[in-house]
Amino acid sequence: MGRNGRSAARPAPPVLDEIDKAIVRALQVDGRMSYAKLGPEVGLSQAAVRQRVQRLIDSGVMQVVAVTDPLSLGFTVQAMIGVRADGDLRALAANLGDLPEIDYVVIASGGFDLLLEVVCEDADHLMVLLNDVIRATPGVRSAEAFTYLDLVKQTYSWGTR
């Protein structure tokens, strides 16, 4: 499975016009913007913008979600885990992606086959996840954790230039 749960053989991405891009940019600034406000901002009626937003969501171009601060929710440790693997990377990525602590899974090239971003309550939680769960998963040859000391930048505003 690829990003957003799609299979690796992805269909051609939908063609976005300037109005679609304007909708995405506006919702990246304020994901709770009402259709009544969004419509005039992008030059559409409330009903037309509602349809456009739904099409963008249904096609997988965007998601409208709440982004939380893990520290505020009691998760004090974040880390990137590099995994060296044997066997089917897609199956292993899907299997590890089912773990609730893992919020990001990438099949990568280079020194690691998979990169996993994890959010844990504390160092003990990370140790259990790394040692007892990830390293014990069939297909995992080795795993190396890179604990975040400070998250300097995190953005969700790509691609609408």
N, CA and C atoms as an extended XYZ file, in Angstrom:
483
Properties=species:S:1:pos:R:3:atomname:S:1:resname:S:1:resid:I:1 pbc="F F F"
N         0.830       -1.190        0.000 N   MET     1
C         0.000        0.000        0.000 CA  MET     1
C         0.872        1.250        0.000 C   MET     1
N         0.460        2.245       -0.720 N   GLY     2
C         1.173        3.516       -0.760 CA  GLY     2
C         0.572        4.492        0.228 C   GLY     2
N         0.944        5.738        0.078 N   ARG     3
C         0.435        6.790        0.941 CA  ARG     3
C        -1.088        6.799        0.903 C   ARG     3
N        -1.709        7.046        2.038 N   ASN     4
C        -3.161        7.094        2.182 CA  ASN     4
C        -3.809        5.747        1.893 C   ASN     4
N        -3.056        4.641        2.049 N   GLY     5
C        -3.617        3.322        1.905 CA  GLY     5
C        -3.855        2.883        0.480 C   GLY     5
N        -3.343        3.609       -0.506 N   ARG     6
C        -3.516        3.224       -1.901 CA  ARG     6
C        -2.505        2.160       -2.270 C   ARG     6
N        -2.829        1.349       -3.267 N   SER     7
C        -1.874        0.349       -3.734 CA  SER     7
C        -0.696        1.049       -4.381 C   SER     7
N         0.408        0.310       -4.521 N   ALA     8
C         1.634        0.883       -5.063 CA  ALA     8
C         1.454        1.339       -6.510 C   ALA     8
N         0.628        0.656       -7.286 N   ALA     9
C         0.365        1.068       -8.665 CA  ALA     9
C        -0.714        2.141       -8.628 C   ALA     9
N        -0.284        3.376       -8.538 N   ARG    10
C        -1.216        4.489       -8.353 CA  ARG    10
C        -1.797        4.940       -9.678 C   ARG    10
N        -3.081        5.265       -9.667 N   PRO    11
C        -3.651        5.861      -10.872 CA  PRO    11
C        -3.070        7.264      -11.051 C   PRO    11
N        -3.209        7.785      -12.240 N   ALA    12
C        -2.731        9.146      -12.494 CA  ALA    12
C        -3.430       10.103      -11.539 C   ALA    12
N        -2.684       11.035      -10.962 N   PRO    13
C        -3.310       11.978      -10.029 CA  PRO    13
C        -4.331       12.848      -10.755 C   PRO    13
N        -5.373       13.266      -10.037 N   PRO    14
C        -6.366       14.127      -10.665 CA  PRO    14
C        -5.725       15.457      -11.080 C   PRO    14
N        -6.234       16.027      -12.132 N   VAL    15
C        -5.748       17.326      -12.595 CA  VAL    15
C        -6.438       18.399      -11.753 C   VAL    15
N        -5.642       19.249      -11.139 N   LEU    16
C        -6.182       20.323      -10.306 CA  LEU    16
C        -6.139       21.634      -11.077 C   LEU    16
N        -7.246       22.343      -11.059 N   ASP    17
C        -7.245       23.670      -11.670 CA  ASP    17
C        -6.913       24.701      -10.597 C   ASP    17
N        -6.889       25.958      -10.979 N   GLU    18
C        -6.503       27.011      -10.031 CA  GLU    18
C        -7.493       27.140       -8.873 C   GLU    18
N        -8.760       26.863       -9.124 N   ILE    19
C        -9.752       26.933       -8.033 CA  ILE    19
C        -9.493       25.817       -7.025 C   ILE    19
N        -9.223       24.594       -7.512 N   ASP    20
C        -8.886       23.490       -6.600 CA  ASP    20
C        -7.684       23.868       -5.736 C   ASP    20
N        -6.663       24.417       -6.366 N   LYS    21
C        -5.456       24.804       -5.627 CA  LYS    21
C        -5.758       25.895       -4.607 C   LYS    21
N        -6.621       26.828       -4.961 N   ALA    22
C        -7.008       27.894       -4.025 CA  ALA    22
C        -7.771       27.303       -2.835 C   ALA    22
N        -8.615       26.326       -3.089 N   ILE    23
C        -9.352       25.657       -1.999 CA  ILE    23
C        -8.373       24.977       -1.058 C   ILE    23
N        -7.433       24.224       -1.616 N   VAL    24
C        -6.444       23.526       -0.793 CA  VAL    24
C        -5.646       24.526        0.036 C   VAL    24
N        -5.171       25.610       -0.597 N   ARG    25
C        -4.395       26.618        0.150 CA  ARG    25
C        -5.210       27.213        1.288 C   ARG    25
N        -6.461       27.543        1.034 N   ALA    26
C        -7.307       28.145        2.068 CA  ALA    26
C        -7.527       27.178        3.227 C   ALA    26
N        -7.761       25.901        2.912 N   LEU    27
C        -8.004       24.919        3.974 CA  LEU    27
C        -6.724       24.544        4.711 C   LEU    27
N        -5.569       24.740        4.080 N   GLN    28
C        -4.312       24.532        4.795 CA  GLN    28
C        -4.116       25.608        5.858 C   GLN    28
N        -4.639       26.790        5.616 N   VAL    29
C        -4.557       27.878        6.592 CA  VAL    29
C        -5.601       27.687        7.687 C   VAL    29
N        -6.823       27.311        7.284 N   ASP    30
C        -7.924       27.129        8.241 CA  ASP    30
C        -8.802       25.977        7.777 C   ASP    30
N        -8.506       24.791        8.284 N   GLY    31
C        -9.243       23.600        7.894 CA  GLY    31
C       -10.692       23.591        8.346 C   GLY    31
N       -11.055       24.521        9.228 N   ARG    32
C       -12.437       24.602        9.716 CA  ARG    32
C       -13.230       25.707        9.021 C   ARG    32
N       -12.656       26.294        7.990 N   MET    33
C       -13.337       27.372        7.278 CA  MET    33
C       -14.677       26.871        6.740 C   MET    33
N       -15.718       27.651        6.948 N   SER    34
C       -17.043       27.262        6.477 CA  SER    34
C       -17.121       27.396        4.962 C   SER    34
N       -18.032       26.627        4.363 N   TYR    35
C       -18.248       26.729        2.921 CA  TYR    35
C       -18.764       28.123        2.563 C   TYR    35
N       -19.524       28.736        3.474 N   ALA    36
C       -20.053       30.078        3.232 CA  ALA    36
C       -18.913       31.094        3.093 C   ALA    36
N       -17.816       30.889        3.828 N   LYS    37
C       -16.673       31.791        3.727 CA  LYS    37
C       -15.728       31.365        2.600 C   LYS    37
N       -15.536       30.058        2.449 N   LEU    38
C       -14.608       29.532        1.453 CA  LEU    38
C       -15.077       29.818        0.027 C   LEU    38
N       -16.364       29.634       -0.230 N   GLY    39
C       -16.904       29.838       -1.577 CA  GLY    39
C       -16.528       31.186       -2.170 C   GLY    39
N       -16.904       32.289       -1.522 N   PRO    40
C       -16.556       33.605       -2.076 CA  PRO    40
C       -15.039       33.837       -2.168 C   PRO    40
N       -14.288       33.236       -1.262 N   GLU    41
C       -12.836       33.423       -1.285 CA  GLU    41
C       -12.212       32.837       -2.558 C   GLU    41
N       -12.823       31.761       -3.073 N   VAL    42
C       -12.269       31.124       -4.280 CA  VAL    42
C       -13.139       31.361       -5.513 C   VAL    42
N       -14.208       32.171       -5.374 N   GLY    43
C       -15.035       32.537       -6.513 CA  GLY    43
C       -16.119       31.537       -6.874 C   GLY    43
N       -16.586       30.761       -5.882 N   LEU    44
C       -17.642       29.781       -6.126 CA  LEU    44
C       -18.788       29.974       -5.143 C   LEU    44
N       -19.920       29.397       -5.472 N   SER    45
C       -21.041       29.379       -4.531 CA  SER    45
C       -20.731       28.391       -3.413 C   SER    45
N       -21.481       28.468       -2.353 N   GLN    46
C       -21.320       27.555       -1.224 CA  GLN    46
C       -21.517       26.102       -1.681 C   GLN    46
N       -22.533       25.853       -2.491 N   ALA    47
C       -22.808       24.489       -2.966 CA  ALA    47
C       -21.680       23.986       -3.875 C   ALA    47
N       -21.198       24.838       -4.750 N   ALA    48
C       -20.132       24.425       -5.676 CA  ALA    48
C       -18.838       24.137       -4.929 C   ALA    48
N       -18.498       24.945       -3.932 N   VAL    49
C       -17.263       24.716       -3.188 CA  VAL    49
C       -17.395       23.448       -2.341 C   VAL    49
N       -18.577       23.180       -1.817 N   ARG    50
C       -18.801       21.941       -1.059 CA  ARG    50
C       -18.527       20.731       -1.952 C   ARG    50
N       -19.013       20.764       -3.196 N   GLN    51
C       -18.777       19.667       -4.138 CA  GLN    51
C       -17.289       19.524       -4.465 C   GLN    51
N       -16.613       20.646       -4.664 N   ARG    52
C       -15.183       20.614       -4.980 CA  ARG    52
C       -14.388       20.024       -3.815 C   ARG    52
N       -14.699       20.464       -2.605 N   VAL    53
C       -13.986       19.947       -1.432 CA  VAL    53
C       -14.206       18.442       -1.321 C   VAL    53
N       -15.436       17.997       -1.497 N   GLN    54
C       -15.726       16.571       -1.400 CA  GLN    54
C       -14.975       15.777       -2.469 C   GLN    54
N       -14.890       16.316       -3.683 N   ARG    55
C       -14.147       15.653       -4.759 CA  ARG    55
C       -12.665       15.558       -4.412 C   ARG    55
N       -12.105       16.618       -3.842 N   LEU    56
C       -10.695       16.604       -3.452 CA  LEU    56
C       -10.433       15.572       -2.358 C   LEU    56
N       -11.364       15.438       -1.440 N   ILE    57
C       -11.231       14.440       -0.375 CA  ILE    57
C       -11.402       13.032       -0.947 C   ILE    57
N       -12.447       12.820       -1.732 N   ASP    58
C       -12.737       11.494       -2.296 CA  ASP    58
C       -11.616       10.990       -3.202 C   ASP    58
N       -10.951       11.901       -3.906 N   SER    59
C        -9.876       11.501       -4.820 CA  SER    59
C        -8.548       11.298       -4.103 C   SER    59
N        -8.501       11.611       -2.797 N   GLY    60
C        -7.269       11.428       -2.039 CA  GLY    60
C        -6.285       12.571       -2.157 C   GLY    60
N        -6.685       13.668       -2.819 N   VAL    61
C        -5.798       14.823       -2.948 CA  VAL    61
C        -5.534       15.448       -1.591 C   VAL    61
N        -6.546       15.466       -0.727 N   MET    62
C        -6.366       16.076        0.586 CA  MET    62
C        -7.219       15.352        1.616 C   MET    62
N        -6.868       15.588        2.867 N   GLN    63
C        -7.634       15.148        4.021 CA  GLN    63
C        -7.819       16.377        4.900 C   GLN    63
N        -8.910       16.430        5.594 N   VAL    64
C        -9.115       17.490        6.577 CA  VAL    64
C        -9.112       16.791        7.928 C   VAL    64
N        -8.064       17.045        8.723 N   VAL    65
C        -7.875       16.354       10.002 CA  VAL    65
C        -7.427       17.352       11.068 C   VAL    65
N        -7.540       16.927       12.313 N   ALA    66
C        -6.994       17.707       13.421 CA  ALA    66
C        -5.569       17.230       13.652 C   ALA    66
N        -4.623       18.147       13.667 N   VAL    67
C        -3.232       17.820       13.952 CA  VAL    67
C        -2.989       18.176       15.409 C   VAL    67
N        -2.551       17.184       16.178 N   THR    68
C        -2.362       17.397       17.609 CA  THR    68
C        -0.889       17.583       17.950 C   THR    68
N        -0.649       18.115       19.121 N   ASP    69
C         0.694       18.230       19.672 CA  ASP    69
C         0.876       17.057       20.623 C   ASP    69
N         1.724       16.079       20.268 N   PRO    70
C         1.867       14.898       21.121 CA  PRO    70
C         2.235       15.228       22.564 C   PRO    70
N         3.069       16.247       22.784 N   LEU    71
C         3.453       16.613       24.148 CA  LEU    71
C         2.237       17.006       24.984 C   LEU    71
N         1.299       17.707       24.375 N   SER    72
C         0.099       18.133       25.089 CA  SER    72
C        -0.779       16.963       25.480 C   SER    72
N        -0.630       15.847       24.768 N   LEU    73
C        -1.458       14.675       25.024 CA  LEU    73
C        -0.738       13.624       25.872 C   LEU    73
N         0.436       13.971       26.397 N   GLY    74
C         1.151       13.051       27.283 CA  GLY    74
C         2.148       12.139       26.591 C   GLY    74
N         2.435       12.372       25.325 N   PHE    75
C         3.438       11.582       24.617 CA  PHE    75
C         4.734       12.385       24.594 C   PHE    75
N         5.704       11.984       25.408 N   THR    76
C         6.900       12.794       25.601 CA  THR    76
C         8.070       12.392       24.714 C   THR    76
N         7.959       11.271       24.004 N   VAL    77
C         9.065       10.796       23.178 CA  VAL    77
C         8.586       10.573       21.751 C   VAL    77
N         9.287       11.209       20.824 N   GLN    78
C         9.065       10.958       19.406 CA  GLN    78
C        10.390       10.490       18.832 C   GLN    78
N        10.309        9.588       17.858 N   ALA    79
C        11.537        9.079       17.253 CA  ALA    79
C        11.270        8.660       15.820 C   ALA    79
N        12.335        8.644       15.041 N   MET    80
C        12.324        8.041       13.719 CA  MET    80
C        13.068        6.732       13.875 C   MET    80
N        12.518        5.659       13.362 N   ILE    81
C        13.160        4.355       13.435 CA  ILE    81
C        13.479        3.894       12.019 C   ILE    81
N        14.749        3.615       11.788 N   GLY    82
C        15.185        3.066       10.517 CA  GLY    82
C        15.191        1.552       10.620 C   GLY    82
N        14.548        0.887        9.677 N   VAL    83
C        14.426       -0.567        9.692 CA  VAL    83
C        15.131       -1.148        8.470 C   VAL    83
N        15.974       -2.138        8.714 N   ARG    84
C        16.533       -2.957        7.639 CA  ARG    84
C        15.715       -4.233        7.614 C   ARG    84
N        15.300       -4.639        6.422 N   ALA    85
C        14.311       -5.713        6.335 CA  ALA    85
C        14.726       -6.804        5.366 C   ALA    85
N        14.070       -7.933        5.512 N   ASP    86
C        14.158       -9.042        4.574 CA  ASP    86
C        12.748       -9.304        4.073 C   ASP    86
N        12.646       -9.714        2.823 N   GLY    87
C        11.332      -10.097        2.303 CA  GLY    87
C        10.567       -8.936        1.703 C   GLY    87
N         9.253       -9.075        1.704 N   ASP    88
C         8.332       -8.142        1.056 CA  ASP    88
C         8.197       -6.851        1.865 C   ASP    88
N         8.744       -5.764        1.323 N   LEU    89
C         8.708       -4.480        2.035 CA  LEU    89
C         7.289       -3.944        2.176 C   LEU    89
N         6.462       -4.127        1.165 N   ARG    90
C         5.087       -3.611        1.234 CA  ARG    90
C         4.307       -4.296        2.349 C   ARG    90
N         4.456       -5.604        2.454 N   ALA    91
C         3.740       -6.344        3.498 CA  ALA    91
C         4.244       -5.944        4.881 C   ALA    91
N         5.554       -5.821        5.027 N   LEU    92
C         6.112       -5.412        6.317 CA  LEU    92
C         5.672       -3.998        6.672 C   LEU    92
N         5.708       -3.092        5.698 N   ALA    93
C         5.282       -1.709        5.945 CA  ALA    93
C         3.822       -1.670        6.386 C   ALA    93
N         2.970       -2.435        5.724 N   ALA    94
C         1.549       -2.471        6.100 CA  ALA    94
C         1.375       -3.049        7.501 C   ALA    94
N         2.123       -4.093        7.815 N   ASN    95
C         2.037       -4.722        9.128 CA  ASN    95
C         2.459       -3.755       10.233 C   ASN    95
N         3.603       -3.119       10.053 N   LEU    96
C         4.074       -2.164       11.061 CA  LEU    96
C         3.168       -0.935       11.114 C   LEU    96
N         2.625       -0.548        9.988 N   GLY    97
C         1.731        0.612        9.946 CA  GLY    97
C         0.462        0.421       10.756 C   GLY    97
N         0.123       -0.819       11.075 N   ASP    98
C        -1.052       -1.085       11.908 CA  ASP    98
C        -0.815       -0.799       13.386 C   ASP    98
N         0.440       -0.623       13.785 N   LEU    99
C         0.737       -0.347       15.200 CA  LEU    99
C         0.294        1.072       15.546 C   LEU    99
N        -0.416        1.255       16.639 N   PRO   100
C        -0.947        2.588       16.962 CA  PRO   100
C         0.123        3.640       17.239 C   PRO   100
N         1.296        3.241       17.691 N   GLU   101
C         2.353        4.210       17.998 CA  GLU   101
C         3.023        4.757       16.744 C   GLU   101
N         2.854        4.062       15.631 N   ILE   102
C         3.523        4.467       14.400 CA  ILE   102
C         2.574        5.345       13.589 C   ILE   102
N         3.006        6.579       13.337 N   ASP   103
C         2.130        7.503       12.615 CA  ASP   103
C         2.595        7.788       11.192 C   ASP   103
N         3.726        7.203       10.798 N   TYR   104
C         4.290        7.514        9.485 CA  TYR   104
C         5.157        6.339        9.072 C   TYR   104
N         4.925        5.790        7.903 N   VAL   105
C         5.707        4.663        7.397 CA  VAL   105
C         6.118        4.985        5.959 C   VAL   105
N         7.409        4.860        5.688 N   VAL   106
C         7.929        5.128        4.353 CA  VAL   106
C         8.797        3.957        3.925 C   VAL   106
N         8.568        3.458        2.715 N   ILE   107
C         9.505        2.529        2.102 CA  ILE   107
C        10.562        3.407        1.449 C   ILE   107
N        11.816        3.181        1.821 N   ALA   108
C        12.882        4.108        1.441 CA  ALA   108
C        14.001        3.404        0.688 C   ALA   108
N        14.834        4.201        0.061 N   SER   109
C        16.077        3.694       -0.512 CA  SER   109
C        17.199        4.185        0.394 C   SER   109
N        18.368        3.599        0.254 N   GLY   110
C        19.484        4.029        1.084 CA  GLY   110
C        19.792        3.025        2.166 C   GLY   110
N        20.248        3.502        3.303 N   GLY   111
C        20.691        2.645        4.390 CA  GLY   111
C        19.595        1.880        5.097 C   GLY   111
N        18.366        2.353        4.998 N   PHE   112
C        17.229        1.678        5.642 CA  PHE   112
C        16.182        1.367        4.592 C   PHE   112
N        15.505        0.256        4.792 N   ASP   113
C        14.425       -0.137        3.887 CA  ASP   113
C        13.116        0.575        4.238 C   ASP   113
N        12.898        0.802        5.530 N   LEU   114
C        11.698        1.486        6.007 CA  LEU   114
C        12.101        2.564        6.992 C   LEU   114
N        11.340        3.656        7.004 N   LEU   115
C        11.462        4.682        8.031 CA  LEU   115
C        10.111        4.771        8.723 C   LEU   115
N        10.132        4.714       10.047 N   LEU   116
C         8.917        4.761       10.850 CA  LEU   116
C         9.004        5.936       11.809 C   LEU   116
N         7.979        6.765       11.849 N   GLU   117
C         7.925        7.799       12.877 CA  GLU   117
C         7.023        7.287       13.978 C   GLU   117
N         7.514        7.364       15.219 N   VAL   118
C         6.746        6.845       16.347 CA  VAL   118
C         6.540        7.929       17.398 C   VAL   118
N         5.441        7.797       18.114 N   VAL   119
C         5.121        8.689       19.220 CA  VAL   119
C         4.851        7.795       20.426 C   VAL   119
N         5.621        8.016       21.512 N   CYS   120
C         5.527        7.163       22.695 CA  CYS   120
C         5.322        8.000       23.952 C   CYS   120
N         4.763        7.354       24.967 N   GLU   121
C         4.511        8.051       26.232 CA  GLU   121
C         5.811        8.451       26.920 C   GLU   121
N         6.819        7.575       26.879 N   ASP   122
C         8.089        7.845       27.541 CA  ASP   122
C         9.149        6.906       26.971 C   ASP   122
N        10.364        6.976       27.519 N   ALA   123
C        11.467        6.154       27.025 CA  ALA   123
C        11.197        4.668       27.213 C   ALA   123
N        10.560        4.296       28.304 N   ASP   124
C        10.225        2.881       28.531 CA  ASP   124
C         9.273        2.372       27.451 C   ASP   124
N         8.291        3.191       27.097 N   HIS   125
C         7.347        2.827       26.041 CA  HIS   125
C         8.096        2.637       24.716 C   HIS   125
N         9.027        3.540       24.405 N   LEU   126
C         9.829        3.410       23.187 CA  LEU   126
C        10.645        2.126       23.220 C   LEU   126
N        11.234        1.799       24.370 N   MET   127
C        12.041        0.589       24.496 CA  MET   127
C        11.203       -0.663       24.223 C   MET   127
N        10.022       -0.737       24.804 N   VAL   128
C         9.134       -1.883       24.589 CA  VAL   128
C         8.739       -1.969       23.109 C   VAL   128
N         8.359       -0.841       22.531 N   LEU   129
C         7.963       -0.824       21.122 CA  LEU   129
C         9.115       -1.273       20.220 C   LEU   129
N        10.291       -0.726       20.453 N   LEU   130
C        11.443       -1.039       19.617 CA  LEU   130
C        11.909       -2.480       19.801 C   LEU   130
N        12.108       -2.889       21.037 N   ASN   131
C        12.689       -4.195       21.324 CA  ASN   131
C        11.687       -5.338       21.226 C   ASN   131
N        10.533       -5.169       21.842 N   ASP   132
C         9.594       -6.283       21.973 CA  ASP   132
C         8.615       -6.393       20.817 C   ASP   132
N         8.418       -5.295       20.089 N   VAL   133
C         7.427       -5.320       19.013 CA  VAL   133
C         8.099       -5.228       17.641 C   VAL   133
N         8.775       -4.107       17.372 N   ILE   134
C         9.333       -3.896       16.028 CA  ILE   134
C        10.425       -4.910       15.719 C   ILE   134
N        11.419       -5.044       16.591 N   ARG   135
C        12.526       -5.982       16.317 CA  ARG   135
C        12.054       -7.432       16.316 C   ARG   135
N        10.938       -7.724       16.972 N   ALA   136
C        10.405       -9.090       17.016 CA  ALA   136
C         9.487       -9.403       15.839 C   ALA   136
N         9.223       -8.416       15.005 N   THR   137
C         8.331       -8.610       13.860 CA  THR   137
C         9.059       -9.388       12.757 C   THR   137
N         8.456      -10.471       12.259 N   PRO   138
C         9.082      -11.215       11.167 CA  PRO   138
C         9.345      -10.308        9.964 C   PRO   138
N        10.551      -10.411        9.419 N   GLY   139
C        10.954       -9.579        8.290 CA  GLY   139
C        11.835       -8.415        8.711 C   GLY   139
N        11.858       -8.085        9.999 N   VAL   140
C        12.729       -7.013       10.485 CA  VAL   140
C        14.093       -7.626       10.803 C   VAL   140
N        15.119       -7.195       10.067 N   ARG   141
C        16.483       -7.664       10.303 CA  ARG   141
C        17.143       -6.856       11.415 C   ARG   141
N        16.941       -5.526       11.384 N   SER   142
C        17.469       -4.653       12.437 CA  SER   142
C        16.662       -3.367       12.450 C   SER   142
N        16.717       -2.672       13.580 N   ALA   143
C        16.007       -1.398       13.722 CA  ALA   143
C        16.861       -0.458       14.563 C   ALA   143
N        16.937        0.785       14.116 N   GLU   144
C        17.744        1.792       14.797 CA  GLU   144
C        16.874        3.013       15.066 C   GLU   144
N        16.844        3.457       16.324 N   ALA   145
C        15.989        4.575       16.714 CA  ALA   145
C        16.779        5.876       16.774 C   ALA   145
N        16.157        6.940       16.269 N   PHE   146
C        16.704        8.292       16.326 CA  PHE   146
C        15.699        9.132       17.100 C   PHE   146
N        15.963        9.341       18.377 N   THR   147
C        15.031       10.068       19.235 CA  THR   147
C        15.093       11.561       18.927 C   THR   147
N        13.927       12.170       18.809 N   TYR   148
C        13.856       13.607       18.523 CA  TYR   148
C        14.225       14.388       19.780 C   TYR   148
N        15.174       15.291       19.646 N   LEU   149
C        15.515       16.203       20.733 CA  LEU   149
C        14.647       17.448       20.665 C   LEU   149
N        14.353       17.892       19.429 N   ASP   150
C        13.517       19.064       19.229 CA  ASP   150
C        12.935       18.980       17.822 C   ASP   150
N        11.658       19.224       17.690 N   LEU   151
C        11.016       19.250       16.383 CA  LEU   151
C        10.986       20.705       15.933 C   LEU   151
N        11.867       21.051       15.017 N   VAL   152
C        12.067       22.435       14.617 CA  VAL   152
C        11.029       22.881       13.596 C   VAL   152
N        10.676       22.005       12.656 N   LYS   153
C         9.716       22.383       11.626 CA  LYS   153
C         8.855       21.186       11.268 C   LYS   153
N         7.582       21.426       11.180 N   GLN   154
C         6.637       20.430       10.690 CA  GLN   154
C         5.578       21.204        9.919 C   GLN   154
N         5.397       20.852        8.659 N   THR   155
C         4.465       21.597        7.834 CA  THR   155
C         3.572       20.656        7.066 C   THR   155
N         2.423       21.153        6.690 N   TYR   156
C         1.477       20.377        5.896 CA  TYR   156
C         1.007       21.200        4.698 C   TYR   156
N         1.829       22.112        4.243 N   SER   157
C         1.390       23.041        3.191 CA  SER   157
C         2.141       22.837        1.895 C   SER   157
N         2.172       21.583        1.411 N   TRP   158
C         2.891       21.326        0.181 CA  TRP   158
C         1.995       21.461       -1.022 C   TRP   158
N         2.637       21.723       -2.131 N   GLY   159
C         2.112       21.425       -3.426 CA  GLY   159
C         1.077       22.309       -4.086 C   GLY   159
N         0.783       23.475       -3.601 N   THR   160
C        -0.240       24.269       -4.284 CA  THR   160
C         0.354       25.493       -4.957 C   THR   160
N         1.628       25.683       -4.858 N   ARG   161
C         2.354       26.817       -5.452 CA  ARG   161
C         1.487       27.870       -6.005 C   ARG   161
